[in-house]
Amino acid sequence: MGRRIAIVQGHPDPAGGHFGHALADAYAAGAAAAGHEVRRVEVARLDFGCLRRPAEWNQGPLPPGLQEAQAAIGWADHLVLVFPLWLGTMPALLKAFLEQVLRPGFAFHLEAGGRWRQALGGRSARLVVTMGMPALLYRWFFLAHGVRGLERNILHFCGIRPVRASFIGLVESRAAARAAWLGRLRELGAKAV
């Protein structure tokens, strides 16, 4: 039986055409060929604003432009987030998207006594992160802090685990490595991991 996969393309350029878009396409192709169901979310093409007050996050309505995206996340049992590394972490637009869709009542619930209950358990995730620097440098010298924050403070908080990461470095300068990564993403898509 196939898995339900939601691929969230987090590059903020609505024109597309970046290597991250090709990686998302490769993952989707591998998944579809293996019999998995795939839904895609292109964050840069959605209409929403940034949250500015706690009340907006806690009780405010979800922008109409995000309802389908939130439904795709709720439907999926595996999430794939593809984004470039900007200033050590995800682009601001992707962070704003996650703040909007992963709200109380959807991603977690506040229980009596002030405890949070995770609402997105039973889901796994793959983070596909492109960067200009060598991936090993980001992972070992910078300790991947920005991506680890996404994993721990957002995805795990909602109950999503395990979270695996693919760090793809030097994306602008190595054509042979880019081709190899496209093949690797097709394989990961076929396995839905």
N, C-alpha and C positions, 0 to 999 in steps of 0.2 A: 504494500500500500504506500502510495506516495505521500510526501509531506506537503504542507501548505506554507509557502515561502513568500514573505513580503520583502522586496528589495527597495531600500530607501536610498536614493541617489542624493547625496548631500552636498554636491558641488553647487555653489551659489550662482553660477553663470547659466542663465536660462537658455543660452544659445547652444549649449552642449558641445560635443566634439572633443572633450578632454579625455585623457587616458582613463580616468575613473569611469567615464561613460562606457568605454569599450570593455572595461573590466566587468561592469554590471551587466552588459549585454552578454559577455562570455559566460558569466555565472548563470544567467537566466536561460541561455541556450542549453547549457549542460543539464540544468534542472529539468527543463521541459522535455528534453530528449530522454531523460530517465523516468519520466512519468510523474514528476512533481507538478503541483499547481503553483503558478507564480503570479503575484500581483506586484505592480511597480508604483513607486511614489517618487515623483520628481520634485523635490522641495523647492527648487528655484522657480518652478512654474506655478506655485500655489500662491494664493492671495491671503496674507495674514500679516498682522502687526506684532510688535514685541509686547510682552506683558510688562507693565510698569508698576503695578501695585499688588501686594499680597491678596487683596480681595478679588482682583481679576482672576488670579490663579485658583483661588479656593472656591469662589462662587460664580465667577463670570462665565458667560456662555462660550462654548467653543466656536470660533469663527466658521461660518458655513463652508468656506473653502477648504477646511481641514477635516470635515466630517468623514469624507471618503477615505482619507489617509488614516485617520484614527480607526476606522472600521477595518482597514486592511491589516493594521497591527493587531487588532483584537481577533481577527480571523486566523492569522498566521500561527503556526507552531514553531517557525524558525524565521528570524529576522536577519537581514544582511544590510549593514550600513556601509556605504561607500563614500569616502570623502577625502579631500586633500588635507594635509597637515598645514595649518596656517598659524604662525606664532606659537607653535608647540602643541596645538590642540585643534579641535574641529572649527570650521568657519562659524562665525556668529549667526548666520542664517540657520544653520543646522541646529545650533543650540536653542535659538528662538523657537524653531519648529518643535523640538523635543519638550521644551517648557510648555508649549501650547497643548500638544496632544497627550502628554503623560501627566494628566491632572488627577487630583483626588477624585474618587468615584469611578475612574477608569483604570489607572495604573496601580492604585493602592487605595485603601480605605482607612479612615481614622476611626478607631474603636474607642470604647469607654476607657477612661484612664489615660488617654493621650497616646495610646500605642498605635502604630501603623501596621496594617496587614497588607502584604503584597497581593496584588490582583492579577499579575501577569506570569505567575508561576507556570511551569510546564513548557516554557518556551526556551529555546536556545538562540544564540546570536553569533554572527561572524562580523567582525569589523575589518574592512578593507581600507587601508590607509596609505595614500600615496604621498611621497615627499621628495624634495630636491636633494636632501642630504642622504648619505648612506644609512640604510635602515638599521644596521648594527650600531651606528653612532647614536641614533635616537633611542634605541632599545637599551643599550648598555651604559652610555655616558649620561644621557638625559633621563634614563630610567623610564621612558615613555609615560611621564607623569600626566600629560594631558589626556592620553588615551586610557590610562589606568583610572583616571578620575571619571571618565565616561562609563567605564565598566563597573567600577565600585559604587559610585555615588548616584548613578542614574539607573543603569540596567539592573544591577543586583538589587538595588533598593526596591525596584518594581517586581522582583522575583525572577528575572530573566537570567538563567544560567544553565549550562556553562556558556561563557563568552570566549570565543577564540578570536585571535587577531592575525591578520596578514599585513605585515609592514613592507611596503614596496618602495625602495629608495632609488635615487638617481634616475627618476622617471624621464627626465628630459634628455638624457645623454646615452642611453644604452638600448638600441633597437632590438638586439638579439634577446636581451633580458626581458624586454616588453613582450615579445612574442611568447617567450617561455611562461611569463606570468598569465597571459591570456589563456594558454593551455591549462595552467594550474587552476585558474578560476573555473574553467569548464569542468574540470575533474571535481572540484569542490562542490559545484552546483549539482553534478550528477549524484554525489553522495549526500547532498543537502546538509553539509556541515560547515 
